[in-house]
Amino acid sequence: MKKRMQAVLAGRARSDAAPPRPTPVAEPWELGGLRFENRVVQAPLAGIANWAFRRQSRRHGAGLTVSEMIASFGIRYANRKTLGMLTIVPDEHPVSVQIFGADADAMAEAARAVEEAGADMVDVNMGCPVPKICKTGAGAALLRDPEHAAAIVEAMVRAVDIPVTVKMRRGVTPSEARPVEFARRFEQAGAAALCVHPRAAAEEYGGHADHRITAEVVAAVSVPVIASGDVHGAGDARRVIEETGCAAVAVGRAALGNPWVFGDILRGADRPRPTLAEVVDELTAFAADARLALGDQRATGYLRKFYPWYLAGYPVPAPELSALLTLPTAEAALARLREFAAAPAAA
Ligand SMILES: Cc1cc2nc3c(=O)[nH]c(=O)nc-3n(C[C@H](O)[C@H](O)[C@H](O)COP(=O)(O)O)c2cc1C
């Protein structure tokens, strides 16, 4: 997880030099009978993409948001925290909820719970590389066995009326990977769309996302494909769409602490970062939703992940930053940040 977090800030360099030009990103598209107003998707992010984050992504222009991954067994056994993750708020649609697991019956039950919770789509995680998940046979480990993976998709498709989609990596390791074969199998199993992160699980987040693999999948299936990986701004989004023919691009790490990235991509040009005062306003609005979503205590820890992301590149001295990470409540942390941002030195 730590490695993933460190990778978040990679590629944050923003260029405001390129003038906007028309981009297919801002055009609508459809999937399984659903219509999306644009081709920018907020990628699923574990521990991050609760309704507060998704609502913020929508407010900044994402045409579709995807939840953090949710345990199918947690849903089966009515784990209170897991069921809380199924909360969807009225103004965040369209929203997809991602579930993970390796048992087809439990995944079908979980898909039904997702449908009942009001999600527009349900997505299967076949990309998580974390050993704790893979050793249960879930996440990217499903990419070892096409028949088992496809049986999970089939069971979910039978269980619900909403579209079922698959988020897949290239494979488990680069040498064993068979992304086109798996993609075709998922399409036959009834998947309404695929989201491809073209790194192998063994590569985690290293190197770069080779979207030639995404293009091979796009060419091999007739359902829409969402490309995920290394889309950090408008230029990346345009390039990935042009080079792969994908229906949409997903934005993950680039949106951490930078919800403005969705607007940049839609406009077709990256803008300079907002002022510190704007960042503080954004954080305040986001924190209010996070506290509603998680309760004060959990929101305090959750928001601590975000302060360094939002404040990277701003002249916030280390003692101020560490105060944000140690103050006992989110309210106290934000009050401190507001005070700092309002001081003449910060302005
Ligand atoms: C902190 C973090 C959490 C993630 N959680 C999930 C998840 O729950 N489900 C999933 O399918 N992918 C997950 N991913 C992968 C992203 O959705 C995305 O495919 C990957 O980060 C590559 O895209 P990016 O370069 O835009 O970040 C996660 C990535 C990060 C960095």
Ligand as a Chemical Component Dictionary entry (heavy atoms), coordinates in Angstrom:
data_LIG
# 
_chem_comp.id                   LIG 
_chem_comp.type                 NON-POLYMER 
_chem_comp.pdbx_formal_charge   0 
_chem_comp.three_letter_code    LIG 
# 
loop_
_chem_comp_atom.comp_id 
_chem_comp_atom.atom_id 
_chem_comp_atom.alt_atom_id 
_chem_comp_atom.type_symbol 
_chem_comp_atom.charge 
_chem_comp_atom.model_Cartn_x 
_chem_comp_atom.model_Cartn_y 
_chem_comp_atom.model_Cartn_z 
_chem_comp_atom.pdbx_ordinal 
LIG C1  C1  C 0 -4.539  3.338  -3.636  1  
LIG C2  C2  C 0 -5.051  2.512  -4.776  2  
LIG C3  C3  C 0 -6.146  1.694  -4.578  3  
LIG C4  C4  C 0 -6.654  0.911  -5.632  4  
LIG N1  N1  N 0 -7.749  0.159  -5.429  5  
LIG C5  C5  C 0 -8.315  -0.540 -6.456  6  
LIG C6  C6  C 0 -9.518  -1.275 -6.262  7  
LIG O1  O1  O 0 -10.114 -1.291 -5.179  8  
LIG N2  N2  N 0 -9.990  -1.952 -7.328  9  
LIG C7  C7  C 0 -9.379  -1.951 -8.561  10 
LIG O2  O2  O 0 -9.858  -2.570 -9.489  11 
LIG N3  N3  N 0 -8.241  -1.239 -8.758  12 
LIG C8  C8  C 0 -7.712  -0.540 -7.741  13 
LIG N4  N4  N 0 -6.590  0.217  -7.950  14 
LIG C9  C9  C 0 -6.049  0.318  -9.318  15 
LIG C10 C10 C 0 -6.610  1.565  -10.025 16 
LIG O3  O3  O 0 -8.008  1.497  -10.200 17 
LIG C11 C11 C 0 -5.943  1.764  -11.396 18 
LIG O4  O4  O 0 -6.273  0.694  -12.252 19 
LIG C12 C12 C 0 -4.427  1.857  -11.298 20 
LIG O5  O5  O 0 -4.055  2.693  -10.215 21 
LIG C13 C13 C 0 -3.824  2.414  -12.581 22 
LIG O6  O6  O 0 -4.398  3.641  -12.910 23 
LIG P1  P1  P 0 -3.744  5.076  -12.526 24 
LIG O7  O7  O 0 -2.391  5.122  -13.178 25 
LIG O8  O8  O 0 -4.736  6.044  -13.103 26 
LIG O9  O9  O 0 -3.641  5.137  -11.048 27 
LIG C14 C14 C 0 -6.037  0.954  -6.908  28 
LIG C15 C15 C 0 -4.926  1.776  -7.096  29 
LIG C16 C16 C 0 -4.424  2.545  -6.046  30 
LIG C17 C17 C 0 -3.245  3.428  -6.287  31 
# 
loop_
_chem_comp_bond.comp_id 
_chem_comp_bond.atom_id_1 
_chem_comp_bond.atom_id_2 
_chem_comp_bond.value_order 
_chem_comp_bond.pdbx_ordinal 
LIG C1  C2  SING 1  
LIG C2  C3  SING 2  
LIG C2  C16 DOUB 3  
LIG C3  C4  DOUB 4  
LIG C4  N1  SING 5  
LIG C4  C14 SING 6  
LIG N1  C5  DOUB 7  
LIG C5  C6  SING 8  
LIG C5  C8  SING 9  
LIG C6  O1  DOUB 10 
LIG C6  N2  SING 11 
LIG N2  C7  SING 12 
LIG C7  O2  DOUB 13 
LIG C7  N3  SING 14 
LIG N3  C8  DOUB 15 
LIG C8  N4  SING 16 
LIG N4  C9  SING 17 
LIG N4  C14 SING 18 
LIG C9  C10 SING 19 
LIG C10 O3  SING 20 
LIG C10 C11 SING 21 
LIG C11 O4  SING 22 
LIG C11 C12 SING 23 
LIG C12 O5  SING 24 
LIG C12 C13 SING 25 
LIG C13 O6  SING 26 
LIG O6  P1  SING 27 
LIG P1  O7  DOUB 28 
LIG P1  O8  SING 29 
LIG P1  O9  SING 30 
LIG C14 C15 DOUB 31 
LIG C15 C16 SING 32 
LIG C16 C17 SING 33 
# 
